[in-house]
Amino acid sequence: MSEKNSSNDTSGEASTWRVKVGLAQMLKGGVIMDVVTPDQAKIAEDAGACAVMALERVPADIRVDGGVARMSDPDMVEGIIDAVSIPVMAKARIGHFVEAQILQAIGVDYVDESEVLTPVDETYHIDKHPFKVPFVCGCRNLGEALRRIGEGAAMIRTKGEAGTGDVVEAVRHARTVLGAIRNLQQMPDEELMTYAKELGAPYELVKETKRLGRLPVVNFAAGGVATPADAALMMQLGVDGVFVGSGIFKSGDPSKRAKAIVKAVTHYQNAEILAEVSKNLGEAMVGISVSSLPKEEMLGERGW
Amino acid sequence: MNQSPNNLIFKPPSIAPNGVASNGVGGLTIGILALQGAFLEHANMLRRLGAVPVEVRLPDDLIGVDGLIIPGGESTTIGKLANQFGLVEPIQQFIKANKPVWGTCAGMIFLAQNVGATGSGGHVIPPRLGNMEITVNRNAFGRQVDSFEVDLELSFATDQLFRAVFIRAPRIETNSQAVEILARLTDGTPVAARQDNLLATAFHPELTDDNRFHDYFLNMVKTSITSNSKQGEVVVQK
């Protein structure tokens, strides 16, 4: 907050776009883990997680429990903030800018405007620019990614299908986004406006993405990563890092699996190390095949 | 594979086989500890200056490297992975061989002799090298909403101010006489420091277009190559 900076007499400028995007840049090559208690957060930190996502129920339980999934109790999020030195993220419902205000007020480091929770607005996402706290948002394709960045998201994650342990949707979404960027790079400039119209994406961000040859912000994979090999697969496809939700604390030996996935993301191109860390991890989360899910139960469909 | 395609904007220049530049700082081979964090940003900046970046994930990756950058990222993650993959001792040897090492943010914590309190949350002290005679506090300015940018005066380049980006940054609380302070906040807090062949910044020059810190480091590397070869020692890494 500005009060804090002035008390340090740094005469600095807080919460700039560069500072918001910059934290995501520091998370690259890392694993962000879903945790529901301070003890789980400590296990995640000890395993080498670069950040934790604090929430009341992991997506696998949200699926089982049904009902309305909301922002977690701020007291529980604060307990996790106090327990670890790594960044703490927390989820707000799509469109619920008051939940986001609350999460900012208690000092979370990133807000995930997440399709895993039940959306409160079926037309509009949160206007994220006015917030001091940076936001991460999910996407399935380039248009969705650039709309979210246009609204102020400082980090993107491909959605995948949370709570399934099936990485098929994560692969689909990463290939869709990265493939579209490869196509965009081949396009002559006169085609960009029409392409922006087709994507439903801001023209300036389409141009910027073509110039950079990548999204203008950091892009992680999420939704269904359950094994070190899954994590390395997403890294080899070209994402900057990995979210692991239910995959760790719904498995037989969370600490061991968490450490293995962290190592797999660092050494994602080294098959010998991947083989070593994949050994004897115990039970993976049970998992639900995405192809067996009815469309109305697909969380990835949420977001506009 | 995760080499973001914008890296291709900057083609690596051709270099002498031993990595020693014949002119300027170009052609130096600079390792970047690539365990986790913002290593691609350093690589882009180095390429722009004509140096050759090499990603270091295992001890053998240090072979043929003239200088090493430890990037920003999460200090606990980087420290633990460095420890698990046996990198701490080889980097100590690298420093003993008078080769320069620069730590930014988490990298500064990795270099620090002592790590004190965290500004907020947790108190697990990450594994580190501990060579630099500084005590740093992590997250010393607060959480992400307290992250900021500010203009700094640099002791080695006074022509214009340096826009410094602080992200959940650590700060130097105390330092020994052996440590030279290169930049301070207006309240006097040291945020950039050098001790012989070690350089540390609490902020992120790799997130800006200002290459003066990278240039400063490459000159440290160039000087170390000259003085190491004067001593008649070709230091071979294991």
Boltz contact constraints between the chains, C-beta under 6 A:
constraints:
  - contact:
      token1: [A, 1]
      token2: [B, 145]
      max_distance: 6.0
  - contact:
      token1: [A, 4]
      token2: [B, 142]
      max_distance: 6.0
  - contact:
      token1: [A, 4]
      token2: [B, 146]
      max_distance: 6.0
  - contact:
      token1: [A, 5]
      token2: [B, 148]
      max_distance: 6.0
  - contact:
      token1: [A, 9]
      token2: [B, 186]
      max_distance: 6.0
  - contact:
      token1: [A, 9]
      token2: [B, 187]
      max_distance: 6.0
  - contact:
      token1: [A, 10]
      token2: [B, 150]
      max_distance: 6.0
  - contact:
      token1: [A, 10]
      token2: [B, 185]
      max_distance: 6.0
  - contact:
      token1: [A, 11]
      token2: [B, 186]
      max_distance: 6.0
  - contact:
      token1: [A, 12]
      token2: [B, 148]
      max_distance: 6.0
  - contact:
      token1: [A, 12]
      token2: [B, 149]
      max_distance: 6.0
  - contact:
      token1: [A, 12]
      token2: [B, 150]
      max_distance: 6.0
  - contact:
      token1: [A, 13]
      token2: [B, 148]
      max_distance: 6.0
  - contact:
      token1: [A, 13]
      token2: [B, 149]
      max_distance: 6.0
  - contact:
      token1: [A, 14]
      token2: [B, 148]
      max_distance: 6.0
  - contact:
      token1: [A, 16]
      token2: [B, 149]
      max_distance: 6.0
  - contact:
      token1: [A, 18]
      token2: [B, 165]
      max_distance: 6.0
  - contact:
      token1: [A, 19]
      token2: [B, 147]
      max_distance: 6.0
  - contact:
      token1: [A, 22]
      token2: [B, 165]
      max_distance: 6.0
  - contact:
      token1: [A, 22]
      token2: [B, 167]
      max_distance: 6.0
  - contact:
      token1: [A, 22]
      token2: [B, 207]
      max_distance: 6.0
  - contact:
      token1: [A, 23]
      token2: [B, 144]
      max_distance: 6.0
  - contact:
      token1: [A, 23]
      token2: [B, 167]
      max_distance: 6.0
  - contact:
      token1: [A, 25]
      token2: [B, 38]
      max_distance: 6.0
  - contact:
      token1: [A, 26]
      token2: [B, 37]
      max_distance: 6.0
  - contact:
      token1: [A, 26]
      token2: [B, 38]
      max_distance: 6.0
  - contact:
      token1: [A, 26]
      token2: [B, 72]
      max_distance: 6.0
  - contact:
      token1: [A, 26]
      token2: [B, 73]
      max_distance: 6.0
  - contact:
      token1: [A, 26]
      token2: [B, 167]
      max_distance: 6.0
  - contact:
      token1: [A, 29]
      token2: [B, 36]
      max_distance: 6.0
  - contact:
      token1: [A, 30]
      token2: [B, 36]
      max_distance: 6.0
  - contact:
      token1: [A, 30]
      token2: [B, 77]
      max_distance: 6.0
  - contact:
      token1: [A, 45]
      token2: [B, 76]
      max_distance: 6.0
  - contact:
      token1: [A, 48]
      token2: [B, 77]
      max_distance: 6.0
  - contact:
      token1: [A, 48]
      token2: [B, 80]
      max_distance: 6.0
  - contact:
      token1: [A, 50]
      token2: [B, 36]
      max_distance: 6.0
  - contact:
      token1: [A, 50]
      token2: [B, 74]
      max_distance: 6.0
  - contact:
      token1: [A, 50]
      token2: [B, 77]
      max_distance: 6.0
  - contact:
      token1: [A, 81]
      token2: [B, 121]
      max_distance: 6.0
  - contact:
      token1: [A, 82]
      token2: [B, 121]
      max_distance: 6.0
  - contact:
      token1: [A, 84]
      token2: [B, 121]
      max_distance: 6.0
  - contact:
      token1: [A, 84]
      token2: [B, 122]
      max_distance: 6.0
  - contact:
      token1: [A, 85]
      token2: [B, 118]
      max_distance: 6.0
  - contact:
      token1: [A, 85]
      token2: [B, 121]
      max_distance: 6.0
  - contact:
      token1: [A, 85]
      token2: [B, 122]
      max_distance: 6.0
  - contact:
      token1: [A, 85]
      token2: [B, 138]
      max_distance: 6.0
  - contact:
      token1: [A, 86]
      token2: [B, 74]
      max_distance: 6.0
  - contact:
      token1: [A, 107]
      token2: [B, 143]
      max_distance: 6.0
  - contact:
      token1: [A, 109]
      token2: [B, 143]
      max_distance: 6.0
  - contact:
      token1: [A, 109]
      token2: [B, 144]
      max_distance: 6.0
  - contact:
      token1: [A, 132]
      token2: [B, 145]
      max_distance: 6.0
  - contact:
      token1: [A, 133]
      token2: [B, 145]
      max_distance: 6.0
  - contact:
      token1: [A, 212]
      token2: [B, 6]
      max_distance: 6.0
  - contact:
      token1: [A, 213]
      token2: [B, 5]
      max_distance: 6.0
  - contact:
      token1: [A, 213]
      token2: [B, 6]
      max_distance: 6.0
  - contact:
      token1: [A, 214]
      token2: [B, 4]
      max_distance: 6.0
  - contact:
      token1: [A, 214]
      token2: [B, 5]
      max_distance: 6.0
  - contact:
      token1: [A, 214]
      token2: [B, 6]
      max_distance: 6.0
  - contact:
      token1: [A, 235]
      token2: [B, 2]
      max_distance: 6.0
  - contact:
      token1: [A, 236]
      token2: [B, 1]
      max_distance: 6.0
  - contact:
      token1: [A, 238]
      token2: [B, 1]
      max_distance: 6.0
  - contact:
      token1: [A, 238]
      token2: [B, 2]
      max_distance: 6.0
  - contact:
      token1: [A, 266]
      token2: [B, 35]
      max_distance: 6.0
  - contact:
      token1: [A, 266]
      token2: [B, 81]
      max_distance: 6.0
